[in-house]
């Protein structure tokens, strides 16, 4: 049975079936085969005659009926493989009643953002209160009215800004450019989305990056979508070299602009201000000495002072 998922992975474009030679009174194997992904079946059926008996692996019609009934039960239990079922309303409510409610450690003024660092979660939650499941790195809340220290964060007293769809759109576009470039990215690498002036300006100023290794040496893959620009910055310690793997890139280095295409090399010594942008999209391999987060200095100091300018996505390949 283990050969079914193995063959499905090896030949994803083909239908993988199961030719049954188990005992004809075995009605469980078909359930296992369906659960493992078999999508067509061969079943041997026989009828005894005065001259010939039914062989040991052929089923007679009543056994075929039981076999088909077993397959139908398996399909009902498996359900739709590409569909996420919603929990029944009563179950969802019961789970929510057991969730930890959101509270603030320090008072929040009207209009102020509810920072994740200022939240703690405790049971029980009150009706209409934000709970732990409502709080993620993709959602930002701002208070409509003031919230006192140790006060509950109520849904009616906050406005929400959800970045989830924007992040999904960015991941989709990054994956598409990687596929087009034919550059291989290790699947275990986390996707880093840099939005220097906020998510609303990402398509203008920002980039996506994968840190492949960061030891005494560092290798990154930077994916810059069409029309994006990295704001001017410099590093006090890090020396870096760009290898343009795909697309076009215009690099401004020490006030001088140069235009590059695939296979070009650009070396950037530490201390030298630089920025780069692309017209049609580019993938750049950055090889450098060890990268330290605190060693990125921007000409626009508001970027350097913004600790929330990056979002990380772990499961970006799916």
C-alpha positions in Angstrom: 0.0 0.0 0.0 2.9 2.4 0.7 3.7 2.3 -3.0 0.5 4.4 -3.8 1.7 7.7 -2.2 5.3 7.0 -3.5 4.1 6.7 -7.1 1.7 9.7 -6.7 4.7 11.8 -5.7 6.9 10.4 -8.5 4.3 10.8 -11.2 2.0 13.7 -10.1 0.5 14.1 -13.6 -0.8 10.4 -13.7 -3.7 8.6 -12.1 -2.4 6.0 -9.7 -4.6 2.9 -9.3 -4.8 -0.2 -7.2 -5.1 -3.7 -8.7 -6.7 -5.8 -6.0 -5.6 -9.4 -5.4 -6.4 -9.7 -1.7 -9.0 -12.2 -0.5 -12.4 -11.4 -1.9 -13.9 -11.2 1.6 -11.3 -8.5 2.5 -13.3 -5.2 2.4 -10.7 -3.1 4.3 -7.9 -2.9 1.8 -10.0 -0.7 -0.5 -10.4 1.8 2.3 -6.7 2.0 2.9 -6.0 2.4 -0.8 -8.5 5.3 -1.2 -7.1 7.0 1.9 -3.6 6.8 0.4 -4.7 8.4 -2.8 -5.6 5.6 -5.3 -8.1 7.0 -7.9 -8.9 3.9 -10.0 -9.3 0.2 -9.2 -9.1 -3.2 -10.9 -11.3 -5.9 -9.3 -11.4 -9.5 -10.4 -14.9 -10.9 -10.5 -16.0 -14.5 -11.2 -19.0 -16.7 -11.5 -18.7 -20.4 -10.9 -19.9 -22.8 -13.6 -20.3 -26.6 -13.7 -16.9 -26.8 -15.4 -14.9 -24.0 -13.6 -14.7 -22.8 -10.0 -14.0 -19.2 -9.0 -10.3 -18.7 -8.3 -9.0 -17.5 -4.9 -8.8 -13.8 -5.7 -11.9 -13.2 -7.7 -15.1 -11.9 -6.0 -18.6 -13.1 -6.6 -21.3 -10.4 -7.1 -22.4 -10.2 -3.4 -18.8 -9.7 -2.4 -18.4 -7.0 -5.0 -21.5 -5.2 -3.5 -19.9 -5.3 0.0 -16.6 -4.1 -1.5 -18.3 -1.1 -3.2 -20.1 -0.3 0.0 -16.8 -0.3 1.9 -15.3 2.0 -0.7 -18.3 4.4 -0.4 -17.9 4.4 3.4 -14.2 5.3 3.0 -15.0 8.1 0.6 -17.5 9.6 3.0 -15.0 9.4 5.9 -12.2 11.0 3.8 -14.3 13.8 2.4 -12.8 16.5 0.1 -9.0 16.5 0.2 -8.7 20.1 -1.1 -11.4 21.6 1.0 -11.2 23.0 4.6 -14.4 22.2 6.5 -15.7 24.7 9.0 -16.4 23.6 12.5 -20.1 23.3 13.5 -21.3 26.5 15.1 -21.8 24.9 18.5 -18.2 23.4 18.5 -16.7 26.8 17.4 -18.5 28.6 20.2 -17.4 26.0 22.7 -13.8 26.3 21.7 -14.0 30.1 21.8 -15.4 30.0 25.3 -12.2 28.1 26.3 -9.9 30.5 24.6 -7.7 33.0 26.6 -8.9 36.6 26.5 -6.7 39.5 25.5 -5.7 42.1 28.1 -3.3 45.0 28.1 -0.5 45.3 30.6 -0.3 49.1 30.3 -3.0 51.6 29.5 -3.7 52.4 25.9 -4.9 55.9 24.8 -7.7 56.5 22.3 -6.3 56.0 18.8 -3.2 54.3 20.0 -2.1 51.0 18.5 -2.4 48.0 20.7 1.2 46.6 20.6 1.6 42.8 20.8 4.3 43.4 23.5 1.6 45.0 25.6 -0.8 42.1 25.5 -1.2 39.2 27.8 -3.8 36.4 27.7 -5.9 34.9 30.5 -9.0 32.8 31.2 -11.9 33.3 31.2 -12.7 35.6 28.4 -15.7 37.8 28.3 -18.4 37.9 25.6 -17.1 40.1 22.8 -13.5 40.1 24.0 -10.6 39.6 21.7 -9.0 36.2 22.3 -5.6 34.7 21.5 -6.7 33.3 18.1 -7.7 36.8 17.0 -4.1 38.1 17.5 -1.5 37.4 14.9 1.5 39.1 13.3 -0.8 39.9 10.3 -3.4 41.8 12.3 -3.0 45.2 14.0 -5.5 46.8 16.4 -6.0 50.4 17.5 -8.1 51.5 20.4 -11.2 53.5 19.7 -11.5 54.5 23.4 -8.9 54.3 26.1 -8.2 50.9 27.6 -7.0 50.9 31.3 -4.0 48.9 32.5 -5.0 45.2 32.9 -8.2 46.0 31.0 -9.8 43.6 28.6 -9.5 44.4 24.8 -13.1 44.3 23.5 -13.9 43.8 19.8 -16.2 46.8 19.8 -13.5 49.1 21.2 -10.8 48.4 18.5 -10.4 48.8 14.8 -8.5 46.1 13.0 -6.1 46.2 10.0 -5.5 42.8 8.5 -2.4 42.3 6.3 -3.0 38.6 5.6 -4.3 39.1 2.0 -1.5 41.5 1.2 1.1 39.1 2.5 -0.5 36.2 0.5 -0.5 38.4 -2.7 3.2 39.2 -2.1 4.1 35.5 -1.5 2.2 34.6 -4.7 4.2 37.2 -6.8 7.5 36.2 -5.2 6.9 32.6 -6.0 5.9 33.4 -9.6 9.1 35.4 -10.1 11.3 32.7 -8.6 9.6 30.1 -10.9 10.2 32.3 -13.9 13.8 32.9 -13.0 14.4 29.1 -12.5 16.5 30.0 -9.4 16.4 27.3 -6.8 15.5 28.4 -3.2 16.0 25.9 -0.3 12.5 25.1 1.0 13.5 25.4 4.7 14.5 29.1 4.3 12.1 31.6 5.8 10.8 34.4 3.5 11.6 37.9 4.8 9.4 40.7 3.5 10.9 44.1 4.0 8.4 47.0 3.9 10.5 50.0 4.8 7.6 52.5 4.7 4.8 50.2 5.7 2.9 47.5 3.8 0.9 50.1 1.9 4.2 51.2 0.1 5.8 47.8 -0.3 5.3 47.7 -4.1 7.2 50.9 -4.3 9.9 50.5 -1.6 10.7 47.0 -0.4 12.0 43.6 -1.3 11.8 39.9 -0.3 14.8 37.9 0.8 15.9 34.5 1.9 18.8 34.0 4.2 20.4 30.7 3.1 23.3 30.8 5.5 24.6 33.3 8.0 27.8 32.3 9.8 31.2 33.9 9.4 29.9 34.3 5.8 26.4 35.0 4.6 24.4 34.1 1.5 21.1 35.7 0.7 18.7 35.5 -2.2 16.9 38.8 -2.8 13.7 38.9 -4.9 12.8 42.4 -6.1 9.4 42.7 -7.9 8.9 44.9 -11.0 9.1 48.6 -10.1 10.5 48.1 -6.5 13.4 49.9 -5.0 15.6 49.4 -2.0 16.0 52.7 -0.2 19.6 54.0 0.2 21.5 52.4 3.0 25.0 51.4 4.1 26.7 48.9 6.4 29.4 49.9 8.9 30.9 46.3 9.0 29.5 44.2 6.2 31.1 43.9 2.8 28.8 42.4 0.2 28.8 41.2 -3.4 25.8 41.1 -5.6 25.5 38.4 -8.3 22.6 39.2 -10.6 21.0 35.8 -11.3 17.9 37.0 -13.3 16.4 40.1 -14.7 17.6 43.7 -14.6 19.0 45.8 -11.8 20.1 49.5 -11.5 22.5 50.0 -8.7 23.4 53.4 -7.3 26.8 53.1 -5.5 28.3 56.2 -4.0 26.1 58.5 -6.1 27.0 56.7 -9.4 24.4 54.6 -11.3 25.1 51.5 -13.3 22.7 49.1 -15.0 23.1 45.4 -14.8 21.7 42.2 -16.3 21.9 38.5 -15.4 25.5 37.2 -14.6 26.8 40.7 -13.7 28.7 41.2 -10.4 28.6 44.2 -8.2 30.8 44.6 -5.1 29.9 46.9 -2.3 32.4 47.7 0.4 31.3 48.6 3.9 30.5 52.3 4.6 29.5 53.0 1.0 25.9 54.2 0.5 24.0 52.2 -2.0 20.5 51.5 -3.3 19.1 49.5 -6.2 15.9 49.0 -8.1 14.5 47.0 -11.0 12.2 47.7 -13.9 11.1 44.2 -14.8 12.0 42.2 -11.6 15.2 40.6 -10.5 16.7 37.9 -8.4 20.0 38.7 -6.8 22.4 36.4 -4.9 24.1 38.4 -2.1 27.3 37.0 -0.7 28.7 38.9 2.3 30.5 38.7 5.6 28.2 38.0 8.5 24.9 39.8 8.5 23.9 41.6 11.7 20.5 43.1 11.9 21.7 46.2 13.6 24.3 46.9 10.8 21.8 48.2 8.3 21.8 52.0 8.3 19.4 54.0 6.1 19.9 57.6 4.8 16.3 58.1 5.9 16.7 57.6 9.7 12.9 56.9 10.1 13.5 53.5 8.4 16.4 52.6 10.8 14.3 53.5 13.8 11.4 51.4 12.6 11.6 48.0 14.3 8.4 46.7 12.5 9.7 47.0 9.0 10.0 43.2 8.4 7.5 40.4 8.2 8.6 36.7 8.1 6.7 33.9 6.5 7.7 30.3 7.2 5.4 28.3 4.9 5.8 30.3 1.8 6.1 27.4 -0.6 2.7 26.0 -0.1 
